[in-house]
């Protein structure tokens, strides 16, 4: 019986989010906060990021960097 390799480079969706909703859910889980509670500029950042890429590593790295900078700037 001939073997046929996977055509999809990410058949188990390990490298990319399935869609923008899945990416936003992962971001909300990471932040432990519903995205609707974020200020508009932070939500705009997330929307732009998810519109540009669904690659998991890239999305989560940029989210970590963005929110760690905001935490350092916070006067608390």
C-alpha positions as CSV (number, residue, x, y, z in Angstrom):
1,X,0.0,0.0,0.0
2,X,1.5,3.4,-1.0
3,X,2.1,6.0,1.7
4,X,1.0,9.6,1.3
5,X,2.6,12.2,3.5
6,X,0.6,15.0,5.1
7,X,-0.1,17.9,2.7
8,X,-0.8,20.3,5.6
9,X,2.4,21.5,7.3
10,X,0.5,21.8,10.6
11,X,-2.1,19.0,10.6
12,X,-2.6,19.0,14.3
13,X,-2.6,22.8,14.7
14,X,0.4,22.8,17.0
15,X,2.1,25.8,15.3
16,X,-0.9,28.1,14.5
17,X,-4.2,28.9,16.1
18,X,-7.2,27.6,14.2
19,X,-8.7,31.1,13.9
20,X,-8.7,34.6,15.4
21,X,-11.2,33.6,18.1
22,X,-8.9,30.7,19.3
23,X,-6.0,33.1,19.4
24,X,-7.9,35.7,21.4
25,X,-9.1,33.0,23.8
26,X,-5.5,31.9,24.4
27,X,-4.5,35.6,25.0
28,X,-7.4,36.0,27.5
29,X,-6.4,32.8,29.3
30,X,-2.7,34.1,29.4
31,X,-3.8,37.4,30.8
32,X,-6.4,35.8,33.1
33,X,-8.8,38.6,32.1
34,X,-11.6,38.9,29.5
35,X,-10.4,40.9,26.6
36,X,-13.5,43.1,26.8
37,X,-12.1,44.6,30.1
38,X,-8.9,45.8,28.4
39,X,-8.5,49.5,27.4
40,X,-9.2,50.2,23.7
41,X,-5.5,50.7,22.9
42,X,-4.6,47.3,24.3
43,X,-7.5,45.7,22.5
44,X,-6.4,47.4,19.2
45,X,-3.0,45.9,19.7
46,X,-4.4,42.4,20.1
47,X,-6.8,42.8,17.1
48,X,-4.0,44.0,14.9
49,X,-1.6,41.2,16.0
50,X,-4.2,38.5,15.4
51,X,-5.1,40.0,12.0
52,X,-1.4,39.8,11.0
53,X,-0.5,36.3,12.2
54,X,-2.0,33.2,13.9
55,X,1.4,31.6,14.5
56,X,1.2,30.6,18.2
57,X,4.8,31.4,19.1
58,X,4.8,34.8,17.5
59,X,1.4,35.8,19.0
60,X,2.3,34.8,22.5
61,X,5.8,36.3,22.4
62,X,4.4,39.6,21.2
63,X,1.7,39.6,23.9
64,X,4.2,38.7,26.6
65,X,6.5,41.5,25.5
66,X,3.7,44.1,25.1
67,X,2.1,43.5,28.5
68,X,5.4,43.1,30.4
69,X,6.4,46.6,29.1
70,X,3.0,47.9,30.3
71,X,3.5,46.4,33.7
72,X,6.9,48.0,34.1
73,X,5.5,51.4,33.2
74,X,2.6,51.0,35.7
75,X,3.1,53.2,38.8
76,X,1.7,50.5,41.2
